[in-house]
């Protein structure tokens, strides 16, 4: 059975969808920039988590 999404996760998902739709309405280049930016942020967060995990400050 799938886990039930919390209200917070539902709100974050709705905000992401809203921002994606806004970027799409501005054109393909705006949406591509958004996708690229999110990918870069994701990579940076992975590196930060590894660093913090290495010194015992993250799970």
C-alpha positions as YAML, in Angstrom:
chain: A
units: angstrom
residues:
- id: 1
  name: UNK
  ca: [0.00, 0.00, 0.00]
- id: 2
  name: UNK
  ca: [1.34, 3.43, -0.91]
- id: 3
  name: UNK
  ca: [2.08, 5.94, 1.78]
- id: 4
  name: UNK
  ca: [-0.29, 8.84, 2.11]
- id: 5
  name: UNK
  ca: [1.18, 12.21, 1.14]
- id: 6
  name: UNK
  ca: [1.30, 14.81, 3.87]
- id: 7
  name: UNK
  ca: [-0.30, 18.20, 3.45]
- id: 8
  name: UNK
  ca: [3.14, 19.80, 3.28]
- id: 9
  name: UNK
  ca: [4.30, 17.52, 0.46]
- id: 10
  name: UNK
  ca: [1.05, 18.15, -1.42]
- id: 11
  name: UNK
  ca: [1.55, 21.91, -1.13]
- id: 12
  name: UNK
  ca: [5.16, 21.67, -2.34]
- id: 13
  name: UNK
  ca: [4.04, 19.51, -5.28]
- id: 14
  name: UNK
  ca: [1.33, 22.03, -6.18]
- id: 15
  name: UNK
  ca: [3.84, 24.89, -6.01]
- id: 16
  name: UNK
  ca: [6.26, 23.01, -8.31]
- id: 17
  name: UNK
  ca: [3.48, 22.33, -10.80]
- id: 18
  name: UNK
  ca: [2.39, 25.97, -10.70]
- id: 19
  name: UNK
  ca: [5.92, 27.20, -11.31]
- id: 20
  name: UNK
  ca: [6.41, 24.69, -14.13]
- id: 21
  name: UNK
  ca: [3.21, 25.86, -15.81]
- id: 22
  name: UNK
  ca: [4.27, 29.48, -15.43]
- id: 23
  name: UNK
  ca: [7.64, 28.72, -17.04]
- id: 24
  name: UNK
  ca: [5.97, 26.77, -19.87]
- id: 25
  name: UNK
  ca: [3.65, 29.70, -20.55]
- id: 26
  name: UNK
  ca: [6.70, 31.96, -20.94]
- id: 27
  name: UNK
  ca: [8.12, 29.71, -23.65]
- id: 28
  name: UNK
  ca: [10.36, 26.72, -24.14]
- id: 29
  name: UNK
  ca: [13.57, 28.55, -23.27]
- id: 30
  name: UNK
  ca: [12.18, 29.64, -19.88]
- id: 31
  name: UNK
  ca: [11.14, 26.09, -19.09]
- id: 32
  name: UNK
  ca: [14.52, 24.70, -20.20]
- id: 33
  name: UNK
  ca: [16.30, 27.18, -17.93]
- id: 34
  name: UNK
  ca: [14.10, 26.10, -15.03]
- id: 35
  name: UNK
  ca: [14.82, 22.42, -15.63]
- id: 36
  name: UNK
  ca: [18.56, 23.06, -15.88]
- id: 37
  name: UNK
  ca: [18.55, 25.20, -12.73]
- id: 38
  name: UNK
  ca: [16.71, 22.51, -10.76]
- id: 39
  name: UNK
  ca: [19.19, 19.88, -11.95]
- id: 40
  name: UNK
  ca: [22.15, 22.00, -10.79]
- id: 41
  name: UNK
  ca: [20.53, 22.62, -7.39]
- id: 42
  name: UNK
  ca: [19.91, 18.89, -7.05]
- id: 43
  name: UNK
  ca: [23.57, 18.08, -7.70]
- id: 44
  name: UNK
  ca: [24.71, 20.73, -5.21]
- id: 45
  name: UNK
  ca: [22.38, 19.35, -2.54]
- id: 46
  name: UNK
  ca: [23.78, 15.84, -3.07]
- id: 47
  name: UNK
  ca: [27.32, 17.11, -2.59]
- id: 48
  name: UNK
  ca: [26.34, 19.08, 0.52]
- id: 49
  name: UNK
  ca: [24.58, 16.05, 2.01]
- id: 50
  name: UNK
  ca: [27.64, 13.84, 1.39]
- id: 51
  name: UNK
  ca: [29.86, 16.41, 3.08]
- id: 52
  name: UNK
  ca: [27.55, 16.72, 6.10]
- id: 53
  name: UNK
  ca: [27.14, 12.95, 6.29]
- id: 54
  name: UNK
  ca: [30.91, 12.55, 6.24]
- id: 55
  name: UNK
  ca: [31.29, 14.70, 9.35]
- id: 56
  name: UNK
  ca: [28.27, 13.15, 11.08]
- id: 57
  name: UNK
  ca: [25.77, 15.99, 10.75]
- id: 58
  name: UNK
  ca: [23.28, 14.28, 8.44]
- id: 59
  name: UNK
  ca: [21.62, 10.89, 8.08]
...
